[in-house]
């Protein structure tokens, strides 16, 4: 495989792979069942309880 073939492959399929990964991350972050998990994680820095950090 020469450089030109590799460059063509990465230009075409690289975009598709990265776009798919990005959309997967957005879907995961916005999935309704994950809301409570993210809200709990957002409150961790504000929690003064020592046991919560362990």
N, C-alpha and C positions, 0 to 999 in steps of 0.2 A: 504494500500500500504506500503510494507516494504522498507527498505533502499536499498536492492539489486535491487528491481524493479525500484525504482526511479533513482538509479545510472545507470541502463541499459537504461532507457528512456532518461536520459540527455546525455549519451554518444552517442546515436544514433541520436536522433532528435534534440538535442542541437546544434550539428555541422551543421545540415541542416538548422536550423533556423538562426544561426549566419552567415553562408555562404550566405544565401539568403539576409539577411539584408546588408551585406557588398557589394554584387554585386548590390543591389538596390541603395546604396549610390554612387557607382562608375558610374553607368548608369546615375543617376541624375546629378552628377558633370560633366560628359562628354557630356550631351545632348546638341546639338547645340543651341537650343533656350535659354538656360541658360547662354550662353557665355557673353552676354552683362551685365547681372545682376552681374556676378562674376567679370567682368572687372571694373564695377562701384564700387563695394565693395572694390576691391583692391586699388583703387585710393583714397578712403576716408581718410586714414591717411595722405596722401600728400596734401590734399586740405586745404588751409588756410582760405577759406570762412566760416564765422561763420554760415551763414544760412544753409549750407550743413550739419552741424552737428545736426540740430534740426529736 
